[in-house]
Structures are given as C-alpha cells and as structure tokens.
C-alpha cells in the first residue's frame, strides 16, 4: 500500500499564485517580509515586477493593498495569520472590508500546528475576528489540492477574502478531479447516526474517525466545510435533520469559529445537539506540531469521543 502524500496547504497557496501569474496579469502580490515562509516567494521569483515586499509592517501592507485594489487591480497580500488578522484587523475592516475591495488575504501559519513558534504565533482567533467583518468570505482548505483550487476561486470572487493556510504538511485528501466552490460544503462520507463537520487539517482526522466509528457500528456522515463564511446552511440543516446530532472539528478556538457558525445556523431553524471540538479558550504552547495536536485533543480519537457524546444527547 502506497504511503499517503503530505503537503502543507501554504504550498498550494504559493503554487496557485505562480500558476495564476502566468495565466493573468491583472493582480499583484504583497508580502510582509515573509515570502519564503508564506510561499509567495514562488510568485516573486517568476514575476518580480508584480511583487512588493512591504516589510514588517502589516497595517501598511493592507493599506497599500486597499489603495491598489481601489484602482481596479486585484491584490493578494500575505503574512502569518497572527499578524494578518490580528495586527492589521482595523485596516482590514476599514480599508478593505468597508469599501468591499477585491483583496485576498493569504494568512499562513495558522492554528496550533505552527508548533515551536509558540502561543504568540499560534493564531486560533483569526476566523472569529474575520467573521465579524461584513461581507468577508472565509476559506480554510483541507489540503494542498483544495488550497490551490480555493485560491483560483477567490480570484474570481467579488469582494474581500480571508484564506487560512497551515505550516504543517498534512495528508492529501482530494484528487485532481475534486471540485471546489465557495460557499458549498462537501459530503465526503455518508452516515445516519451523527454528522461530523470539519474544516482545515481536521478533515483528514474526521475521515480517520469515520473508519474508527464504523468499526464500532456507528454510521457517521463526514462533511468538509472549507468555506466558513458564507456557511453552507443547506447542507448543515439537511445533516441535522437526517442524523439528529452534529460534531464540529476545527484547529481554532471553539469560540467564534466553525462550531459557532454551525450553532448559529441550527438554533434558528432546527436545533439539535452540537458538540464542538477545537481549542478550548486557552493559548497554545511551544512544541512539535504533532505533539501539540495530541495534547490539545485535535485528533481522530477525540472526534470519536465527541461523536459518541453527541449521539448520547439525542432525544
């Protein structure tokens, strides 16, 4: 049996930029002195006249991006999630979100899996922050394939997009025939006892959990929710109606992220038990990414536990 290939989603981001650069000339790329880490360096190497290093000044980078976008060009700007979403929040809100400009924010090194960089760099609040900005689209790809396709889709989208990429190499879930559409969840496995809605690197863990649950006679439905805003309410409501309970899994705080978005959607139309799996109101810590994922309970075995709890809460 061949070994599963693992690639970081940030690589899909960088590859997509390089490919798109050869296909179209209506956009520029900005970075905050992190081109090698964010993978925008791949674009810089091929198209140096369309790349701008803004230095370690993320707020200025967003302001520059807004100014360029106001002239009609599309702009992709990138930094670590902690700096892009955190340090530059005001500029994103007022200079990009308010005028609804075509700016894509490629935020890399998100979540606990940043690893040794520690709590100051492990941004588990970025989705929550970006969800509050009116008109902001939020995409959190599960693997390198989806990351590449999501960047392409974002380039055709009207309005600001926040894209979340990881540092850690994660298993490739999707093949080249996979179809990505902004605002649409994808059912990866069918099931009737519980629905597991996952995003980012937790999608692969959810697929592993599916097999573990199946061995125990539990039928789980697995949904990949790459677009967190706008949330695919139709697939969520359908799953709630047909399985009666839901588990959400994300490498993000359980406050304000995917789990919160799912709960908000269900509470209005079809309340069912929802058990959230994520980072529980705490900061991260320095350590090897796989060890931290174990320690923070972001693994398939933890999804299995939450699934059993969700089933037990059904009336």
C-alpha positions as CSV (number, residue, x, y, z in Angstrom):
1,X,0.0,0.0,0.0
2,X,1.4,3.4,-1.0
3,X,2.2,6.0,1.6
4,X,-0.2,8.9,1.8
5,X,1.4,12.1,0.5
6,X,1.6,15.0,2.9
7,X,2.0,18.7,1.8
8,X,1.3,21.9,3.7
9,X,-1.7,23.9,2.4
10,X,0.6,27.0,2.2
11,X,2.4,25.2,-0.6
12,X,-0.9,25.1,-2.5
13,X,-1.3,28.8,-2.0
14,X,2.2,29.5,-3.4
15,X,1.7,27.2,-6.3
16,X,-1.6,28.7,-7.2
17,X,-0.1,32.2,-7.2
18,X,2.7,31.2,-9.6
19,X,0.3,29.4,-11.9
20,X,-2.2,32.3,-12.0
21,X,0.7,34.7,-12.6
22,X,1.4,33.0,-15.9
23,X,-2.3,33.0,-16.8
24,X,-3.3,36.6,-16.0
25,X,-1.7,39.9,-15.4
26,X,-4.5,41.7,-13.5
27,X,-3.2,41.2,-10.0
28,X,-0.2,41.9,-7.8
29,X,1.1,40.2,-4.7
30,X,2.2,41.8,-1.4
31,X,4.1,40.3,1.5
32,X,5.3,41.4,4.9
33,X,8.9,40.2,4.8
34,X,7.9,36.5,5.0
35,X,7.9,35.4,1.3
36,X,9.9,32.3,1.9
37,X,7.6,31.1,4.8
38,X,4.3,32.2,3.2
39,X,5.3,30.7,-0.2
40,X,4.6,34.0,-2.0
41,X,8.3,33.7,-2.9
42,X,7.4,31.4,-5.8
43,X,5.4,34.2,-7.4
44,X,8.2,36.7,-6.6
45,X,10.8,34.6,-8.4
46,X,8.7,34.4,-11.6
47,X,7.1,37.9,-11.6
48,X,9.3,40.3,-9.6
49,X,7.8,43.4,-11.2
50,X,4.4,42.4,-9.8
51,X,5.6,41.6,-6.3
52,X,6.0,44.1,-3.4
53,X,7.7,43.4,-0.1
54,X,6.1,45.8,2.4
55,X,8.5,44.9,5.2
56,X,7.4,44.0,8.7
57,X,4.6,46.5,8.6
58,X,1.3,44.5,8.2
59,X,-1.0,47.5,8.7
60,X,0.8,49.4,5.9
61,X,0.6,46.3,3.7
62,X,-3.2,46.2,4.0
63,X,-3.4,49.9,3.3
64,X,-1.3,49.6,0.2
65,X,-3.4,46.6,-0.9
66,X,-6.5,48.7,-0.5
67,X,-5.1,51.5,-2.5
68,X,-4.1,49.3,-5.4
69,X,-7.4,47.4,-5.3
70,X,-9.2,50.8,-5.5
71,X,-7.7,51.4,-8.9
72,X,-9.3,48.2,-10.2
73,X,-6.5,45.6,-9.8
74,X,-6.9,42.5,-7.7
75,X,-4.4,42.2,-4.8
76,X,-3.2,39.2,-2.8
77,X,-1.4,40.1,0.4
78,X,0.2,37.6,2.8
79,X,1.6,37.2,6.2
80,X,1.2,34.9,9.2
81,X,-2.4,34.7,10.5
82,X,-1.5,36.2,13.8
83,X,-0.1,39.3,12.1
84,X,-2.6,39.5,9.2
85,X,-5.8,39.0,11.1
86,X,-4.6,40.3,14.5
87,X,-2.2,43.2,14.0
88,X,-3.9,44.5,10.9
89,X,-7.6,44.0,11.9
90,X,-8.5,47.7,11.8
91,X,-7.0,48.2,8.4
92,X,-8.8,45.1,7.0
93,X,-12.1,46.2,8.5
94,X,-12.0,49.9,7.4
95,X,-9.8,49.9,4.3
96,X,-10.7,46.6,2.7
97,X,-14.0,45.4,4.2
98,X,-15.9,48.7,4.3
99,X,-15.3,49.5,0.6
100,X,-15.7,45.8,-0.3
101,X,-12.5,45.7,-2.3
102,X,-11.1,42.7,-4.2
103,X,-8.3,41.9,-1.8
104,X,-7.3,38.3,-0.9
105,X,-5.6,37.9,2.5
106,X,-3.5,34.8,2.4
107,X,-2.9,34.1,6.1
108,X,-0.4,31.3,6.7
109,X,0.9,29.6,9.8
110,X,-2.5,29.5,11.4
111,X,-3.5,27.4,14.4
112,X,-1.7,25.2,16.9
113,X,0.2,23.3,14.2
114,X,2.6,26.3,13.9
115,X,4.4,24.3,16.5
116,X,7.6,25.5,18.0
117,X,6.8,29.2,17.3
118,X,4.6,29.0,20.4
119,X,1.5,30.8,21.7
120,X,2.3,34.3,20.3
121,X,2.3,32.9,16.8
122,X,-0.4,30.2,17.1
123,X,-3.4,32.2,16.0
124,X,-6.6,30.4,17.0
125,X,-8.8,33.5,16.9
126,X,-8.5,34.6,13.3
127,X,-11.7,33.0,11.9
128,X,-13.7,34.6,14.8
129,X,-12.2,38.0,14.0
130,X,-12.8,37.8,10.3
131,X,-16.4,36.5,10.7
132,X,-17.3,39.8,12.3
133,X,-16.4,41.9,9.2
134,X,-19.4,42.4,7.0
135,X,-19.0,40.9,3.5
136,X,-15.8,39.0,4.3
137,X,-15.5,35.5,2.8
138,X,-13.5,33.0,4.9
139,X,-11.9,29.9,3.4
140,X,-9.9,27.2,5.3
141,X,-8.7,24.5,2.9
142,X,-8.3,20.9,4.0
143,X,-5.3,20.0,1.8
144,X,-2.9,21.3,-0.9
145,X,-5.3,20.4,-3.7
146,X,-8.2,22.3,-2.2
147,X,-5.9,25.2,-1.3
148,X,-4.9,25.6,-4.9
149,X,-8.5,25.4,-6.2
150,X,-9.7,27.8,-3.5
151,X,-7.1,30.5,-4.5
152,X,-8.4,30.2,-8.0
153,X,-12.0,30.6,-6.9
154,X,-11.1,33.5,-4.7
155,X,-9.6,35.3,-7.7
156,X,-13.0,35.2,-9.4
157,X,-14.9,36.3,-6.3
158,X,-16.2,39.8,-5.9
159,X,-15.1,41.2,-2.5
160,X,-12.6,40.6,0.2
161,X,-11.5,37.0,1.0
162,X,-9.6,35.7,4.1
163,X,-7.8,32.5,3.3
164,X,-6.3,30.4,6.1
165,X,-3.3,28.1,5.4
166,X,-1.1,25.9,7.6
167,X,2.6,25.4,8.1
168,X,2.4,21.6,8.8
169,X,2.4,19.1,6.0
170,X,-1.0,17.3,6.0
171,X,-2.2,14.3,4.0
172,X,-3.6,15.0,0.6
173,X,-7.3,14.2,0.8
174,X,-8.5,15.2,-2.7
175,X,-7.5,14.1,-6.2
176,X,-7.2,16.3,-9.2
177,X,-10.9,15.8,-10.1
178,X,-12.1,17.5,-6.9
179,X,-14.5,20.4,-7.5
180,X,-14.3,23.4,-5.2
181,X,-17.0,26.1,-4.9
182,X,-17.1,29.0,-2.5
183,X,-19.9,28.7,0.0
184,X,-20.5,24.9,-0.6
185,X,-19.8,22.1,1.9
186,X,-19.0,18.7,0.5
187,X,-20.2,15.4,1.9
188,X,-17.3,13.0,1.9
189,X,-18.9,10.1,3.7
190,X,-22.5,9.1,4.1
191,X,-23.9,8.2,7.6
192,X,-27.1,8.3,9.6
193,X,-26.1,8.3,13.3
194,X,-24.0,11.5,13.6
195,X,-22.7,14.2,11.4
196,X,-19.1,15.4,11.7
197,X,-18.4,18.8,10.1
198,X,-14.7,19.5,9.8
199,X,-12.5,22.2,8.3
200,X,-8.8,22.5,7.6
201,X,-6.5,19.8,8.8
202,X,-9.3,18.3,10.9
203,X,-10.9,17.0,7.7
204,X,-8.3,14.2,7.4
205,X,-8.8,13.4,11.1
206,X,-12.6,13.2,10.6
207,X,-12.0,10.7,7.8
208,X,-9.9,8.6,10.1
209,X,-12.6,8.9,12.8
210,X,-15.2,7.7,10.3
211,X,-13.3,4.4,10.0
212,X,-12.9,4.1,13.7
213,X,-16.6,4.7,14.3
214,X,-17.6,2.3,11.6
215,X,-15.6,-0.5,13.4
216,X,-17.9,0.2,16.4
217,X,-21.0,0.0,14.3
218,X,-21.6,3.8,14.3
219,X,-22.5,5.4,11.0
220,X,-21.0,8.9,10.6
221,X,-21.6,11.4,7.9
222,X,-18.5,13.5,7.1
223,X,-18.8,17.0,5.7
224,X,-15.8,19.1,4.6
225,X,-16.6,22.8,5.3
226,X,-13.8,24.7,3.7
227,X,-15.9,27.9,3.4
228,X,-16.8,29.0,6.9
229,X,-18.4,32.3,5.7
230,X,-20.8,32.2,4.0
231,X,-21.6,28.9,5.7
232,X,-23.5,26.3,3.6
233,X,-26.6,26.3,5.7
234,X,-28.5,23.9,3.4
235,X,-26.0,21.1,3.9
236,X,-25.9,21.8,7.7
237,X,-29.7,21.8,8.1
238,X,-30.1,18.7,6.0
239,X,-27.5,16.8,8.1
240,X,-29.1,17.9,11.3
241,X,-32.5,16.7,10.2
242,X,-31.2,13.4,8.9
243,X,-28.7,12.5,11.7
244,X,-30.1,14.4,14.6
245,X,-26.7,15.5,16.1
246,X,-23.5,17.2,15.0
247,X,-19.8,17.4,15.9
248,X,-17.7,20.3,14.6
249,X,-14.0,19.9,14.4
250,X,-11.5,22.8,13.8
251,X,-8.0,23.8,14.6
252,X,-9.3,27.1,16.0
253,X,-10.9,28.3,19.2
254,X,-14.3,26.8,19.8
255,X,-15.4,30.4,20.4
256,X,-16.4,32.2,17.2
257,X,-15.2,29.7,14.6
258,X,-16.8,26.9,12.6
259,X,-18.6,25.4,15.6
260,X,-20.2,28.8,16.5
261,X,-21.3,29.3,12.9
262,X,-22.9,25.9,12.8
263,X,-24.7,26.5,16.1
264,X,-26.0,29.9,14.9
265,X,-27.4,28.4,11.8
266,X,-29.1,25.5,13.6
267,X,-30.5,27.4,16.5
268,X,-32.7,29.5,14.2
269,X,-34.3,26.6,12.2
270,X,-33.5,23.1,13.6
271,X,-31.8,22.9,17.0
272,X,-30.0,19.6,17.6
273,X,-27.1,18.7,19.9
274,X,-23.9,20.1,18.7
275,X,-20.6,19.1,20.3
276,X,-17.6,21.3,19.4
277,X,-14.0,20.1,19.1
278,X,-11.3,22.7,18.9
279,X,-9.1,24.8,21.2
280,X,-10.9,25.4,24.5
281,X,-10.4,29.0,25.5
282,X,-6.7,28.8,26.0
283,X,-3.4,29.8,24.5
284,X,-1.1,27.4,22.7
285,X,2.4,26.5,23.7
286,X,5.7,25.7,22.0
287,X,6.3,22.2,20.9
288,X,6.4,19.9,17.9
289,X,3.2,20.2,15.9
290,X,2.1,16.5,16.1
291,X,2.7,16.5,19.9
292,X,0.6,19.7,20.3
293,X,-2.2,18.3,18.2
294,X,-2.3,15.3,20.5
295,X,-2.1,17.4,23.6
296,X,-4.9,19.8,22.5
297,X,-7.1,16.9,21.5
298,X,-7.2,17.6,17.8
299,X,-7.1,14.0,16.6
300,X,-9.4,11.4,15.2
301,X,-9.7,9.6,18.6
302,X,-11.1,12.9,20.1
303,X,-13.6,13.2,17.3
304,X,-14.8,9.7,18.1
305,X,-15.3,10.6,21.7
306,X,-17.3,13.7,20.7
307,X,-19.4,11.8,18.3
308,X,-20.4,9.3,21.0
309,X,-21.3,12.2,23.3
310,X,-23.4,13.9,20.6
311,X,-25.3,10.6,19.9
312,X,-26.0,10.3,23.6
313,X,-27.5,13.7,23.7
314,X,-30.1,12.9,21.0
315,X,-33.7,12.8,22.3
